[in-house]
Amino acid sequence: MQELCRVWAKQRLNNRRAELDDMRQQRLLAAISKLRELGWGSELDRIAARKYEPLRQHSQLRLAKPLTDRAWLKIQNDVVACMEKIRNDRLRGGRRVVLGARLRTLQSVVSAARTAPPMRTITDEYKPGVHDLAIMPEVRELIDASDD
């Protein structure tokens, strides 16, 4: 009898946990729908592969209760701010990749120029290195140019 009670209690606990998870999922999906209406569709599509994890972690979207219109009005600004942060983080990461690629290209160009004939001399050691060139205003302008 005792074992049956334990099994029953465990089953109840699992059922309740599943019910709460389902309510959280419904709240998240409702918020995603509202965000799409506000024009965040492309950004949501980008985080869909991660199962909307950044949004899923938002405290107001983790609540296990339905997202009513009234509740949405209260949390809308916070959720939109979260989406703006997600977008800004993505853009910063993309920019970092572009800058890294441009700096590697500069490195290879300088390296190729230094190894091309005629042979290197002692005066070559006093010429600016890649790091020196990268901070020159003319070169910096090329590296920092927009992707357009």
N, C-alpha and C positions, 0 to 999 in steps of 0.2 A: 504494500500500500504506500509506504514511504517513497519508494522508487517511482511509483505512478504520479505521486504529487510533485516530485522533482521534475519529472518529464513534462507534466502539465504546466508547471510554473515556467520552465524554460521555454516551452512552446508559446506561452502567453507573452513572455518577454521578447521573443523573436518576432512574434506577430506585431507587437507594439512598435518595435524598432523598425520593422518594414513599413508600417503605417506612417511613422514619422518621416522616414526617408522619402516615401512617396509624396507626402505633403510638402517637404522641402523641394523636391524635384518639380512639383506642380508650381510652386511659388517662383522658382528659378525660370521655368518655361514661360510663365506669365510675364515676368520682368523682361525676358528676352523679346517677347512679342511687343511689349511696350517700347523697348529700345529700338526695335526695327521700325516702328511707327515714327520714331523721332529721327530716323535717318542713320542709325548706327549699324545697318545691315552688313556692310563690307567689313567692318571691324569685328563684328560678331562672327562672320564667316571665317575670319582668320583664327579666332580662338576656339572655334567649334571642334577642331581636331584635338584640342586639349580638354574637351568636354566642359568648356566654359569655366575652367578651373579658377581663373582670377575672379570672376563674378561669383562663383560658388563659395569663395572664401569671404565674401562681403558679409558683414555681420547682419545686415538687414535682410539679406536673401537666404540666410541659414535658418531663419525662424521656421518652425513647423506649423505654419498657419497660412490660410489662403491670402493671396495678394488682392485686396479689394481696391477699387478705384481711389477710395479715400486714403488707404495705406500707401498706394503708389504716389499720390500727390505729396505725402509727407517724406518719402524716401527718394523721390525722383532726382533731386539735386545731388544727393550723395552718390547715387548709382551712376548718374551722368559724369560726375567728377571721377569716379572709379574708371569709367570707360575712357575719359580723357587721359588719365594716367596710363592706362594700358596702351593707348595709341601713341602717347609721347615716348614711352619706354621702347615700343617697337621701332619708332622712327629714329630714336637715338641709337639703338642697336644697329639698324641698317646703315646709318651714317658712319658708325664706327667701322663697319665692314668695308665701306667704300674708301674711307680714308686709309685704312690698312692696306688695301689693294694698291692705292696710288703711291703710298710710301714704299711698298715693295717694288713697284715699277721704277720709281726713282732710284732705289738701291741697285736694281739690275742694270739700269742705264749707266749709272756712275761706275759700277763695277766693270761693265763692258768697255767703257771709255778708258778706264785706267789700265785694262789689260791689252788693249789694242796696240799694235806697233805704232811708233817706235817703243823700244823697251823702256821700262820705268827707270827714272833717275832719282837721285837723292832729292831733287827739288820737288818731285811729285809728293813727297812726304809732307811738304808744307802747304800743299793746296788744300782747299776746304774739303772736308769729308761730307758724307751723306747728311749727317745731322746738321752740319753747318749750312749746307745748301737748303735743307728743308725749312730752315727758319728765315731764309732770305725772303724779303717781301715779294719779289717777282715769282719765286718758286711757290711760296706759301699761297699766293693768289691762285695758282693753278691747282694746287692740292685741295684748297678749300672751295673751289668752284662748285656751283650747284650741279645736281645730276641732270638738269635739263639740258 
